[in-house]
Structure formats: C-alpha cells, structure tokens
Amino acid sequence: MKERAEHLKFLAEAVIEARRGLKEGGIPIGAVLVKDGRIIGRGHNRRVQKRSAILHAEMDCLENAGRLKAADYKRCVIYSTLSPCSMCTGAILLYKIPTVVIGENATFKGPESYSRKSVRLINLDSEECKKLMRGFIKARPELWNEDIGA
C-alpha cells in the first residue's frame, strides 16, 4: 500500500510534465527520474518543440538529470505516463535502471516483454494518463503517428 502511494505521488509529477508538454504544443507524455525517493530529473516529450528526432519524455528526463555514475542509475526508478518505446527502453536498459513505473499501456505498448528480462515494470493503469493520451491521439492523430513511427 505504501509503495503504491509513493508510485502514485511520482506519477503525478510525470503527469505535470505531460501537461506541460501539451501546453507547449507537443505530445503529452511526461517522465521523472527518482533516486532514493527524490526527483533528480524530469522531462516531457519535446520532439515538436525542439524539432528533435529523439526527445521523448524519458530521453528528456535522463538528459535533464545530467551525468550520473552507473551506481546512481542502479538506485533509480523512472516514472513515465506511457509505456516506453524501443528507444527509451534501450536507454533504460543501457543505464541499468532497475524499475520502470508507467501510467498506462492501453494507448501504446512498448517492448515490455523484452524490458521485463532486466527491469521490474509496474503498470499503474492510470485513467488520467489514458484520458490524456486518448484525447491527444483523437485531436492530433498525424502528430501521434509521427511520434511512434507509424
């Protein structure tokens, strides 16, 4: 129960990031990186805003956390409002972040079965996250399809 409450608290911060991205005209996906119970990085999908090929929320979050030692990443949890894609999963696996908490995977499901070989993956199945993504996908399907490579 305590663990779920903590996960919901940090997911709420990722949702703030997602809403920030939407307000900026981007895709509403947010992420935070937590080490020892403290947020050390946050980000949101900024592909549109920065005309970037790679600035998904998780990538932006990791970039904003700055350089960390390998031992630091092993003490982290990354929270994302949406199931991480192959690129973001690759970064998570590269840095050996042991736990990934996602808001939902109903609107998009990354390579979760592959992730689970090395990572503890927790899906909070958040209605708020689903509603946010469904609304965006309905309003901007062309932008969403660009983001996921469809």
N, CA, C and O atoms as a DFTB+ gen file, in Angstrom:
600 C
 N C O
     1  1       0.830      -1.201       0.000
     2  2       0.000       0.000       0.000
     3  2       0.870       1.259       0.000
     4  3       0.617       2.193      -0.761
     5  1       1.904       1.279       0.864
     6  2       2.795       2.434       0.931
     7  2       3.549       2.616      -0.386
     8  3       3.736       3.738      -0.857
     9  1       3.986       1.481      -0.980
    10  2       4.705       1.554      -2.246
    11  2       3.807       2.136      -3.336
    12  3       4.258       2.977      -4.114
    13  1       2.554       1.711      -3.408
    14  2       1.634       2.236      -4.423
    15  2       1.416       3.739      -4.236
    16  3       1.384       4.490      -5.211
    17  1       1.268       4.169      -3.000
    18  2       1.078       5.600      -2.729
    19  2       2.289       6.402      -3.213
    20  3       2.141       7.483      -3.783
    21  1       3.473       5.865      -2.980
    22  2       4.685       6.557      -3.442
    23  2       4.724       6.586      -4.969
    24  3       5.065       7.607      -5.566
    25  1       4.380       5.476      -5.592
    26  2       4.360       5.443      -7.053
    27  2       3.358       6.454      -7.605
    28  3       3.658       7.153      -8.573
    29  1       2.191       6.540      -7.010
    30  2       1.181       7.497      -7.478
    31  2       1.656       8.935      -7.306
    32  3       1.371       9.793      -8.141
    33  1       2.375       9.194      -6.230
    34  2       2.914      10.538      -5.990
    35  2       3.877      10.946      -7.110
    36  3       3.793      12.059      -7.629
    37  1       4.781      10.052      -7.475
    38  2       5.753      10.385      -8.513
    39  2       5.126      10.352      -9.907
    40  3       5.535      11.113     -10.784
    41  1       4.145       9.483     -10.120
    42  2       3.443       9.500     -11.397
    43  2       2.726      10.840     -11.583
    44  3       2.668      11.364     -12.696
    45  1       2.188      11.387     -10.511
    46  2       1.527      12.699     -10.590
    47  2       2.504      13.766     -11.089
    48  3       2.106      14.674     -11.818
    49  1       3.766      13.664     -10.706
    50  2       4.786      14.607     -11.192
    51  2       5.045      14.399     -12.677
    52  3       5.257      15.363     -13.413
    53  1       5.029      13.142     -13.122
    54  2       5.186      12.859     -14.549
    55  2       3.994      13.418     -15.333
    56  3       4.162      13.913     -16.447
    57  1       2.804      13.341     -14.758
    58  2       1.611      13.901     -15.407
    59  2       1.742      15.416     -15.539
    60  3       1.346      15.985     -16.556
    61  1       2.286      16.062     -14.537
    62  2       2.537      17.514     -14.625
    63  2       3.425      17.804     -15.829
    64  3       3.173      18.740     -16.587
    65  1       4.461      16.997     -15.997
    66  2       5.347      17.162     -17.154
    67  2       4.591      16.934     -18.463
    68  3       4.773      17.682     -19.423
    69  1       3.748      15.906     -18.504
    70  2       2.969      15.626     -19.714
    71  2       2.080      16.812     -20.066
    72  3       2.002      17.211     -21.228
    73  1       1.420      17.368     -19.080
    74  2       0.538      18.522     -19.319
    75  2       1.352      19.742     -19.762
    76  3       0.880      20.550     -20.562
    77  1       2.552      19.868     -19.250
    78  2       3.435      20.967     -19.669
    79  2       3.753      20.817     -21.165
    80  3       3.725      21.792     -21.916
    81  1       4.054      19.590     -21.579
    82  2       4.334      19.352     -22.989
    83  2       3.144      19.664     -23.875
    84  3       3.304      20.262     -24.938
    85  1       1.961      19.270     -23.456
    86  2       0.744      19.547     -24.223
    87  2       0.519      21.059     -24.337
    88  3       0.163      21.562     -25.403
    89  1       0.727      21.760     -23.253
    90  2       0.548      23.221     -23.241
    91  2       1.523      23.910     -24.200
    92  3       1.220      24.959     -24.767
    93  1       2.701      23.297     -24.370
    94  2       3.714      23.840     -25.287
    95  2       3.442      23.475     -26.742
    96  3       4.185      23.891     -27.632
    97  1       2.378      22.699     -26.997
    98  2       2.062      22.289     -28.351
    99  2       2.653      20.941     -28.731
   100  3       2.654      20.565     -29.903
   101  1       3.149      20.223     -27.748
   102  2       3.764      18.922     -28.008
   103  2       2.876      17.766     -27.601
   104  3       1.674      17.917     -27.384
   105  1       3.498      16.617     -27.506
   106  2       2.805      15.371     -27.197
   107  2       2.801      15.177     -25.683
   108  3       3.853      15.289     -25.054
   109  1       1.642      14.890     -25.081
   110  2       1.524      14.857     -23.618
   111  2       2.028      13.565     -22.968
   112  3       1.247      12.735     -22.504
   113  1       3.341      13.425     -22.950
   114  2       3.970      12.311     -22.251
   115  2       5.027      12.919     -21.339
   116  3       5.827      13.749     -21.772
   117  1       5.027      12.503     -20.079
   118  2       5.974      13.050     -19.120
   119  2       6.706      11.956     -18.376
   120  3       6.257      10.811     -18.327
   121  1       7.849      12.324     -17.791
   122  2       8.651      11.356     -17.045
   123  2       9.410      12.059     -15.925
   124  3       9.749      13.238     -16.025
   125  1       9.665      11.311     -14.866
   126  2      10.561      11.770     -13.808
   127  2      11.481      10.626     -13.415
   128  3      11.099       9.456     -13.454
   129  1      12.707      10.990     -13.034
   130  2      13.688      10.026     -12.551
   131  2      13.854      10.255     -11.060
   132  3      14.128      11.371     -10.619
   133  1      13.685       9.187     -10.287
   134  2      13.712       9.274      -8.831
   135  2      14.861       8.423      -8.306
   136  3      15.003       7.253      -8.663
   137  1      15.671       9.030      -7.458
   138  2      16.771       8.309      -6.802
   139  2      16.605       8.474      -5.297
   140  3      16.547       9.590      -4.780
   141  1      16.533       7.360      -4.619
   142  2      16.398       7.370      -3.157
   143  2      15.233       8.235      -2.686
   144  3      15.342       8.956      -1.694
   145  1      14.116       8.153      -3.410
   146  2      12.907       8.855      -3.002
   147  2      12.862      10.326      -3.340
   148  3      11.993      11.044      -2.846
   149  1      13.795      10.801      -4.184
   150  2      13.850      12.221      -4.541
   151  2      13.961      12.365      -6.054
   152  3      14.748      11.662      -6.688
   153  1      13.183      13.267      -6.633
   154  2      13.247      13.517      -8.075
   155  2      14.577      14.185      -8.404
   156  3      14.930      15.220      -7.839
   157  1      15.313      13.562      -9.339
   158  2      16.593      14.135      -9.759
   159  2      16.579      14.546     -11.238
   160  3      17.526      15.158     -11.730
   161  1      15.507      14.206     -11.925
   162  2      15.370      14.604     -13.322
   163  2      13.901      14.560     -13.719
   164  3      13.133      13.738     -13.221
   165  1      13.533      15.440     -14.604
   166  2      12.161      15.455     -15.109
   167  2      12.189      15.910     -16.554
   168  3      13.086      16.638     -16.978
   169  1      11.194      15.468     -17.298
   170  2      11.148      15.866     -18.692
   171  2       9.816      15.513     -19.315
   172  3       8.990      14.822     -18.719
   173  1       9.630      15.997     -20.510
   174  2       8.425      15.682     -21.278
   175  2       8.791      15.594     -22.750
   176  3       9.839      16.080     -23.174
   177  1       7.922      14.972     -23.514
   178  2       8.166      14.818     -24.935
   179  2       8.289      16.208     -25.551
   180  3       7.361      17.014     -25.477
   181  1       9.444      16.482     -26.159
   182  2       9.691      17.797     -26.763
   183  2      10.138      17.673     -28.218
   184  3      10.845      18.540     -28.732
   185  1       9.725      16.599     -28.872
   186  2      10.096      16.409     -30.282
   187  2       9.587      17.563     -31.134
   188  3      10.307      18.073     -31.992
   189  1       8.356      17.969     -30.898
   190  2       7.758      19.046     -31.690
   191  2       8.420      20.376     -31.343
   192  3       8.849      21.117     -32.227
   193  1       8.498      20.667     -30.058
   194  2       9.002      21.957     -29.609
   195  2      10.449      22.194     -30.038
   196  3      10.811      23.313     -30.402
   197  1      11.275      21.150     -29.999
   198  2      12.706      21.277     -30.311
   199  2      13.066      20.752     -31.703
   200  3      14.236      20.727     -32.082
   201  1      12.041      20.331     -32.462
   202  2      12.274      19.733     -33.782
   203  2      13.312      18.618     -33.673
   204  3      14.259      18.541     -34.456
   205  1      13.105      17.765     -32.687
   206  2      14.049      16.706     -32.353
   207  2      13.537      15.343     -32.808
   208  3      12.334      15.082     -32.800
   209  1      14.447      14.502     -33.193
   210  2      14.092      13.130     -33.546
   211  2      14.026      12.227     -32.322
   212  3      13.437      11.148     -32.390
   213  1      14.620      12.645     -31.198
   214  2      14.780      11.722     -30.067
   215  2      14.247      12.211     -28.725
   216  3      14.295      11.455     -27.755
   217  1      13.751      13.411     -28.626
   218  2      13.372      13.923     -27.301
   219  2      12.022      13.425     -26.821
   220  3      11.097      14.208     -26.607
   221  1      11.920      12.116     -26.655
   222  2      10.771      11.546     -25.956
   223  2      10.890      11.929     -24.486
   224  3      11.949      12.382     -24.049
   225  1       9.834      11.756     -23.732
   226  2       9.812      12.186     -22.326
   227  2      10.943      11.546     -21.517
   228  3      11.622      12.226     -20.747
   229  1      11.142      10.239     -21.695
   230  2      12.168       9.548     -20.914
   231  2      13.563      10.044     -21.282
   232  3      14.418      10.196     -20.409
   233  1      13.795      10.294     -22.559
   234  2      15.096      10.789     -23.011
   235  2      15.346      12.198     -22.475
   236  3      16.451      12.508     -22.030
   237  1      14.324      13.045     -22.518
   238  2      14.428      14.403     -21.987
   239  2      14.704      14.361     -20.488
   240  3      15.527      15.119     -19.975
   241  1      14.015      13.478     -19.804
   242  2      14.195      13.312     -18.359
   243  2      15.631      12.891     -18.029
   244  3      16.266      13.473     -17.150
   245  1      16.131      11.891     -18.729
   246  2      17.503      11.430     -18.485
   247  2      18.508      12.529     -18.797
   248  3      19.477      12.717     -18.062
   249  1      18.279      13.247     -19.878
   250  2      19.167      14.358     -20.236
   251  2      19.159      15.423     -19.139
   252  3      20.212      15.940     -18.764
   253  1      17.984      15.746     -18.633
   254  2      17.876      16.778     -17.602
   255  2      18.435      16.339     -16.256
   256  3      18.789      17.179     -15.429
   257  1      18.517      15.042     -16.031
   258  2      19.141      14.540     -14.790
   259  2      20.652      14.738     -14.824
   260  3      21.302      14.784     -13.780
   261  1      21.202      14.854     -16.019
   262  2      22.642      15.061     -16.152
   263  2      23.414      13.757     -16.024
   264  3      22.833      12.681     -15.884
   265  1      24.723      13.875     -16.077
   266  2      25.587      12.696     -15.976
   267  2      25.517      12.113     -14.583
   268  3      25.671      12.815     -13.583
   269  1      25.281      10.819     -14.540
   270  2      25.260      10.099     -13.274
   271  2      26.241       8.936     -13.358
   272  3      26.588       8.485     -14.450
   273  1      26.672       8.468     -12.233
   274  2      27.506       7.272     -12.191
   275  2      26.619       6.049     -12.345
   276  3      25.429       6.089     -12.031
   277  1      27.199       4.972     -12.826
   278  2      26.445       3.727     -13.010
   279  2      25.756       3.303     -11.714
   280  3      24.613       2.845     -11.738
   281  1      26.440       3.454     -10.599
   282  2      25.870       3.080      -9.303
   283  2      24.635       3.918      -8.971
   284  3      23.723       3.435      -8.300
   285  1      24.600       5.165      -9.435
   286  2      23.438       6.023      -9.178
   287  2      22.210       5.529      -9.942
   288  3      21.119       5.439      -9.381
   289  1      22.392       5.213     -11.218
   290  2      21.262       4.719     -12.014
   291  2      20.655       3.462     -11.397
   292  3      19.442       3.258     -11.459
   293  1      21.489       2.632     -10.811
   294  2      21.009       1.375     -10.215
   295  2      20.145       1.615      -8.979
   296  3      19.500       0.690      -8.486
   297  1      20.127       2.852      -8.475
   298  2      19.301       3.210      -7.319
   299  2      18.090       4.042      -7.734
   300  3      17.432       4.649      -6.889
   301  1      17.796       4.070      -9.026
   302  2      16.727       4.916      -9.550
   303  2      15.485       4.132      -9.950
   304  3      15.514       2.923     -10.182
   305  1      14.408       4.877     -10.017
   306  2      13.150       4.435     -10.604
   307  2      12.784       5.508     -11.613
   308  3      12.848       6.698     -11.305
   309  1      12.400       5.097     -12.818
   310  2      11.915       6.073     -13.785
   311  2      10.408       5.898     -13.925
   312  3       9.907       4.784     -14.078
   313  1       9.709       6.999     -13.872
   314  2       8.253       7.047     -13.999
   315  2       7.926       7.687     -15.333
   316  3       8.490       8.723     -15.686
   317  1       7.019       7.074     -16.073
   318  2       6.582       7.626     -17.347
   319  2       5.071       7.481     -17.441
   320  3       4.504       6.483     -16.996
   321  1       4.432       8.473     -18.017
   322  2       2.984       8.408     -18.151
   323  2       2.545       7.358     -19.149
   324  3       1.380       6.961     -19.156
   325  1       3.471       6.894     -20.005
   326  2       3.149       5.936     -21.051
   327  2       4.242       4.880     -21.142
   328  3       5.401       5.154     -20.831
   329  1       3.884       3.697     -21.559
   330  2       4.842       2.607     -21.748
   331  2       5.989       3.077     -22.650
   332  3       5.732       3.553     -23.755
   333  1       7.237       2.959     -22.211
   334  2       8.361       3.440     -23.018
   335  2       8.513       2.690     -24.346
   336  3       8.315       1.478     -24.420
   337  1       8.867       3.437     -25.380
   338  2       9.109       2.874     -26.709
   339  2      10.445       2.124     -26.725
   340  3      11.139       2.047     -25.711
   341  1      10.786       1.584     -27.873
   342  2      12.038       0.837     -28.011
   343  2      13.262       1.701     -27.724
   344  3      14.196       1.244     -27.065
   345  1      13.272       2.941     -28.208
   346  2      14.410       3.828     -27.985
   347  2      14.585       4.122     -26.503
   348  3      15.690       4.019     -25.972
   349  1      13.506       4.485     -25.840
   350  2      13.584       4.829     -24.416
   351  2      13.890       3.598     -23.579
   352  3      14.631       3.678     -22.599
   353  1      13.327       2.467     -23.958
   354  2      13.632       1.212     -23.279
   355  2      15.118       0.920     -23.394
   356  3      15.742       0.486     -22.426
   357  1      15.687       1.154     -24.566
   358  2      17.118       0.943     -24.758
   359  2      17.952       1.772     -23.811
   360  3      18.931       1.276     -23.254
   361  1      17.582       3.036     -23.615
   362  2      18.320       3.896     -22.687
   363  2      18.174       3.395     -21.251
   364  3      19.139       3.390     -20.486
   365  1      16.968       2.976     -20.896
   366  2      16.718       2.453     -19.548
   367  2      17.571       1.207     -19.305
   368  3      18.166       1.055     -18.238
   369  1      17.626       0.324     -20.292
   370  2      18.436      -0.889     -20.162
   371  2      19.929      -0.564     -20.158
   372  3      20.689      -1.163     -19.397
   373  1      20.351       0.372     -20.995
   374  2      21.754       0.765     -21.053
   375  2      22.261       1.233     -19.688
   376  3      23.349       0.855     -19.254
   377  1      21.461       2.057     -19.024
   378  2      21.871       2.607     -17.731
   379  2      21.480       1.725     -16.551
   380  3      21.727       2.070     -15.396
   381  1      20.867       0.587     -16.855
   382  2      20.518      -0.406     -15.833
   383  2      19.629       0.167     -14.724
   384  3      19.822      -0.114     -13.541
   385  1      18.650       0.977     -15.141
   386  2      17.652       1.473     -14.196
   387  2      16.754       0.282     -13.866
   388  3      16.123      -0.275     -14.763
   389  1      16.686      -0.116     -12.598
   390  2      16.044      -1.390     -12.276
   391  2      14.524      -1.404     -12.287
   392  3      13.918      -2.465     -12.440
   393  1      13.891      -0.232     -12.125
   394  2      12.431      -0.202     -12.022
   395  2      11.855       0.888     -12.917
   396  3      12.330       2.024     -12.929
   397  1      10.824       0.517     -13.662
   398  2      10.095       1.449     -14.513
   399  2       8.632       1.392     -14.092
   400  3       8.024       0.322     -14.079
   401  1       8.076       2.542     -13.750
   402  2       6.663       2.634     -13.386
   403  2       5.975       3.440     -14.477
   404  3       6.356       4.573     -14.767
   405  1       4.952       2.834     -15.077
   406  2       4.252       3.505     -16.172
   407  2       2.821       3.839     -15.769
   408  3       2.197       3.143     -14.967
   409  1       2.327       4.915     -16.345
   410  2       0.949       5.307     -16.099
   411  2      -0.038       4.393     -16.801
   412  3      -1.080       4.048     -16.244
   413  1       0.296       3.999     -18.036
   414  2      -0.612       3.130     -18.792
   415  2       0.078       2.579     -20.025
   416  3       1.093       3.102     -20.484
   417  1      -0.507       1.500     -20.552
   418  2      -0.018       0.923     -21.802
   419  2      -1.167       0.553     -22.740
   420  3      -0.985      -0.237     -23.666
   421  1      -2.351       1.124     -22.498
   422  2      -3.505       0.825     -23.349
   423  2      -3.436       1.586     -24.674
   424  3      -3.852       1.060     -25.707
   425  1      -2.916       2.813     -24.661
   426  2      -2.851       3.598     -25.896
   427  2      -1.583       3.299     -26.689
   428  3      -1.554       3.486     -27.906
   429  1      -0.544       2.840     -26.014
   430  2       0.704       2.440     -26.669
   431  2       1.437       1.479     -25.747
   432  3       1.546       1.713     -24.543
   433  1       1.933       0.408     -26.322
   434  2       2.681      -0.567     -25.537
   435  2       4.049      -0.754     -26.168
   436  3       4.168      -1.257     -27.285
   437  1       5.076      -0.346     -25.442
   438  2       6.446      -0.538     -25.897
   439  2       6.861      -1.996     -25.720
   440  3       6.019      -2.853     -25.454
   441  1       8.146      -2.280     -25.866
   442  2       8.634      -3.662     -25.791
   443  2       8.723      -4.164     -24.344
   444  3       9.807      -4.450     -23.836
   445  1       7.578      -4.261     -23.705
   446  2       7.539      -4.603     -22.284
   447  2       8.054      -6.009     -21.993
   448  3       8.736      -6.217     -20.989
   449  1       7.745      -6.965     -22.842
   450  2       8.214      -8.336     -22.569
   451  2       9.738      -8.381     -22.615
   452  3      10.362      -9.113     -21.847
   453  1      10.331      -7.610     -23.504
   454  2      11.789      -7.521     -23.576
   455  2      12.336      -6.821     -22.323
   456  3      13.327      -7.260     -21.740
   457  1      11.686      -5.740     -21.924
   458  2      12.114      -4.983     -20.741
   459  2      12.124      -5.838     -19.484
   460  3      13.033      -5.757     -18.658
   461  1      11.097      -6.651     -19.364
   462  2      10.924      -7.434     -18.137
   463  2      12.054      -8.433     -17.889
   464  3      12.175      -8.962     -16.784
   465  1      12.866      -8.693     -18.885
   466  2      14.010      -9.594     -18.700
   467  2      15.041      -8.977     -17.758
   468  3      15.786      -9.695     -17.091
   469  1      15.084      -7.639     -17.704
   470  2      16.087      -6.941     -16.896
   471  2      15.512      -5.936     -15.910
   472  3      16.211      -5.485     -15.002
   473  1      14.247      -5.584     -16.083
   474  2      13.655      -4.466     -15.365
   475  2      12.370      -4.902     -14.669
   476  3      11.605      -5.709     -15.196
   477  1      12.151      -4.359     -13.492
   478  2      10.848      -4.520     -12.837
   479  2       9.932      -3.465     -13.431
   480  3      10.193      -2.269     -13.295
   481  1       8.869      -3.892     -14.085
   482  2       7.947      -2.996     -14.759
   483  2       6.619      -3.006     -14.011
   484  3       6.015      -4.060     -13.810
   485  1       6.172      -1.822     -13.601
   486  2       4.932      -1.680     -12.851
   487  2       3.995      -0.773     -13.647
   488  3       4.337       0.371     -13.946
   489  1       2.819      -1.284     -13.986
   490  2       1.815      -0.517     -14.707
   491  2       0.732      -0.088     -13.722
   492  3       0.022      -0.930     -13.172
   493  1       0.604       1.212     -13.500
   494  2      -0.408       1.729     -12.574
   495  2      -1.783       1.851     -13.229
   496  3      -2.764       2.136     -12.542
   497  1      -1.871       1.639     -14.540
   498  2      -3.150       1.639     -15.253
   499  2      -3.985       2.879     -14.910
   500  3      -5.151       2.777     -14.530
   501  1      -3.364       4.033     -15.054
   502  2      -3.970       5.312     -14.672
   503  2      -5.009       5.782     -15.682
   504  3      -4.707       5.953     -16.863
   505  1      -6.230       5.989     -15.210
   506  2      -7.289       6.531     -16.065
   507  2      -6.934       7.942     -16.530
   508  3      -7.239       8.314     -17.663
   509  1      -6.301       8.718     -15.679
   510  2      -5.904      10.080     -16.051
   511  2      -4.924      10.048     -17.225
   512  3      -5.060      10.826     -18.169
   513  1      -3.943       9.154     -17.167
   514  2      -2.966       9.042     -18.253
   515  2      -3.639       8.570     -19.541
   516  3      -3.341       9.083     -20.619
   517  1      -4.541       7.603     -19.434
   518  2      -5.250       7.115     -20.624
   519  2      -6.089       8.223     -21.248
   520  3      -6.077       8.405     -22.465
   521  1      -6.805       8.954     -20.425
   522  2      -7.663      10.037     -20.922
   523  2      -6.822      11.110     -21.627
   524  3      -7.202      11.612     -22.685
   525  1      -5.692      11.449     -21.037
   526  2      -4.803      12.452     -21.615
   527  2      -4.329      12.020     -23.006
   528  3      -4.380      12.803     -23.955
   529  1      -3.869      10.768     -23.121
   530  2      -3.363      10.278     -24.410
   531  2      -4.486      10.086     -25.419
   532  3      -4.333      10.452     -26.584
   533  1      -5.609       9.522     -24.998
   534  2      -6.714       9.312     -25.941
   535  2      -7.206      10.628     -26.524
   536  3      -7.486      10.725     -27.719
   537  1      -7.307      11.632     -25.673
   538  2      -7.726      12.946     -26.149
   539  2      -6.747      13.523     -27.156
   540  3      -7.149      14.095     -28.169
   541  1      -5.459      13.369     -26.872
   542  2      -4.448      13.880     -27.791
   543  2      -4.461      13.117     -29.117
   544  3      -4.426      13.725     -30.187
   545  1      -4.513      11.789     -29.042
   546  2      -4.499      10.962     -30.256
   547  2      -5.701      11.292     -31.141
   548  3      -5.579      11.332     -32.365
   549  1      -6.852      11.525     -30.527
   550  2      -8.053      11.880     -31.291
   551  2      -7.892      13.252     -31.949
   552  3      -8.291      13.443     -33.098
   553  1      -7.308      14.204     -31.220
   554  2      -7.159      15.563     -31.729
   555  2      -6.030      15.698     -32.750
   556  3      -6.141      16.480     -33.694
   557  1      -4.946      14.944     -32.568
   558  2      -3.755      15.099     -33.418
   559  2      -3.197      13.756     -33.887
   560  3      -2.040      13.449     -33.601
   561  1      -3.982      12.953     -34.593
   562  2      -3.507      11.620     -34.978
   563  2      -2.244      11.646     -35.833
   564  3      -1.407      10.749     -35.722
   565  1      -2.095      12.653     -36.677
   566  2      -0.914      12.725     -37.539
   567  2       0.359      12.948     -36.725
   568  3       1.404      12.378     -37.036
   569  1       0.273      13.760     -35.706
   570  2       1.432      14.020     -34.850
   571  2       1.763      12.789     -34.009
   572  3       2.931      12.451     -33.819
   573  1       0.734      12.131     -33.513
   574  2       0.946      10.909     -32.745
   575  2       1.610       9.840     -33.603
   576  3       2.564       9.198     -33.164
   577  1       1.111       9.642     -34.825
   578  2       1.680       8.636     -35.703
   579  2       3.137       8.951     -36.047
   580  3       3.955       8.040     -36.175
   581  1       3.458      10.212     -36.192
   582  2       4.848      10.618     -36.427
   583  2       5.720      10.241     -35.227
   584  3       6.836       9.745     -35.384
   585  1       5.196      10.482     -34.046
   586  2       5.972      10.230     -32.830
   587  2       6.291       8.762     -32.646
   588  3       7.382       8.418     -32.192
   589  1       5.359       7.894     -32.990
   590  2       5.576       6.452     -32.768
   591  2       6.117       5.755     -34.011
   592  3       6.279       4.534     -34.022
   593  1       6.397       6.531     -35.058
   594  2       6.978       5.951     -36.258
   595  2       6.008       5.169     -37.110
   596  3       6.410       4.254     -37.829
   597  1       4.732       5.516     -37.039
   598  2       3.706       4.781     -37.811
   599  2       3.561       5.350     -39.212
   600  3       2.749       4.859     -39.996
